[in-house]
Amino acid sequence: MIPHPSLGPGAVENLSRARGDLRMGVPVALVGDGGGVLAAAVETLDPARLAALQALGAPELALTARRAETLKARAYDGDLARIEVPPGTDAGWLRALADPADDLRVPMKGPLRSLREGSAALHRAAILLAKSARLLPAALLVRVPDAFALAAANGLTLLRLDEIAPELARLSPMDEVVSARLPMAAAGAGRVHIFRPEDGGDEHYAIEVGRPDRTLPVLARLHSACFTGDVLGSLKCDCGPQLHAALAQMGEEGAGVLLYLNQEGRGIGLANKMRAYSLQDQGFDTVEANHRLGFEDDERDFRIGAAILRQMGFSDVRLLTNNPRKVAMLESSGLKVVERVPLKVGRTAENAAYLATKAAKSGHLL
């Protein structure tokens, strides 16, 4: 049968497929830097697929420098460490290196031998893929002589590094799918807009309160989804009170836009956020917990908020935030922040230490 290039997936579609594959424990093929590998997410790798990968060659474990620091492994590549995996290693050992749940109970997992020869480009791409799939940032890679043939023979998604690297770095364009009127407690006149990224990622929402004048600075809030705070009323954070206080202030002023961005847990996803909460129960603060998991302090991308505001016709904003990073990100994305409007609500006995850490380590103005 004659192939039709316009019917097949391009780099963006293949990236979306690869994320789904990794979440289901299926390896993907990565090609670049003169070679090819099969890469699997450690979190979802089962014993059968691990054995199949080991039969192809000597696996290498890719971890972020943050996780490597906890494990006392050398990160010769700067932002990541490539760890030699001994023959016969089982999936449990790999998972223990990726997941800090048992770090305090079983602190010694080495000695670990870090690799330093050759390029780490494919390892870096594998970690970014795992992160974007909301999995633990750890990947197992096996070098193979012909990744193209192996992928074709086994129905695996194949990614070319030169094609996907720009896509992993850029912000996917977003299309407004629909908007509809929604009367709310904050304001009788309201409208919800749904934005969908073209790369198959999470949708984001813009809640328009009243009818904001596009020629004036709009009162705006970039609110990251927080299931535990927004829905369950968690006392561990101030997210729920911030959400409702922002809407209330917009209602009082008669106009505003609240962007509800699906970047749960500072961009690491709800499952990893719960892992961080478990680590906090062991005595680590919110930043330390993220680092032990292998993430940065904050993995969110506020360019999303800037893109939505611009698409809605706004150029100047009065930003409801205590986070100077949001101000800087919006301004670097072409929006003018004419005023930072503080939003200091929701302090409780349970979240006092969390708020203190945000101020001391993340620069929040509290």
ABEGO torsion letter per residue (X at the ends): XBBBAAABBBAAAAAAAAAAAAAAGBBBBBBEGGBBBBBBBAAABBAAAAAAAAAAEBBBBBBBAAAAAAAGBBBAAGABBBBBBBBGBBAAAAAAAABAAAAAABABAOBBBBBABEBAAAAAAAAAAAAAAGBBBBBBBBBBABAAAAAAAAGBBBBBAAAAAAAAABBBBBBBABBBBBBBAABABBBBBBBBBAAGBBBBBBBBBEBBBAABBBBBBBBBBBAAAAAAGBAABAAAAAAAAAAAAAAAAGBEBBBBBBBBGGGAEAAAAAAAAAAAAAGBBAAAAAAAAGBBABABBAAAAAAAAAAAGBABBBBBBABAAAAAAAAAAGBBBABBBBBBBGBBAAAAAAAAAAAAAAGBBX
